[in-house]
Amino acid sequence: MGNKSKFRRSKGKNLNKRLLIPVEPNRKIKEEKNKTVTHQFYLSDSDRIIYSYEIDQKGVIQKVVDVSYDININSQWITIVRYDSKHGFLHRHMRVSLDNLSDTPTTIGVRKRGKPHGWLTWARKDVSKNFLNYRTGFFKRSKIRDLY
């Protein structure tokens, strides 16, 4: 049978590494910018939903920028609840009260799987169905009597 090695020899084993020159591409790569699309609709005179998202050149949703529920208090629009996917996943921010401007981010009760298009649809439906609960909770935390 002979003395054959179990391993094959590399063909370029003795290639001098100093002869290798890095080659730059001769065409520039275009960076495609995503387009932000924004919509708003009113639930009542004092309630509205605003949502915006980024789409690529093909029209595919790449990111949920914002889905927010706003209420009008003393002719000023205040965001109560908002969703975004800034960190690569959908999460909710709820404003604490009228006096406390901070918000509490959470993923509890928020859709965790899927793609940005599904997240956008889920967040819009959640705000549309639960806006009265969000409104009531905000008014209780702010110690304001709800006029609804």
LINFENHU-V49715 format. One record per run of one state. SS is the DSSP state (~ for helix, > for strand, _ for the rest). FROM is the first residue (numbers start at 1). TO is the last residue. Records with the same first field share a line. If there is no record, write none. Layout:
SS=FROM-TO ; FROM-TO
//
This chain:
_=1-16 ; 20-34 ; 43-46 ; 56-60 ; 74-75 ; 85-90 ; 96-102 ; 107-115 ; 143-148
~=17-19 ; 116-142
>=35-42 ; 47-55 ; 61-73 ; 76-84 ; 91-95 ; 103-106
//
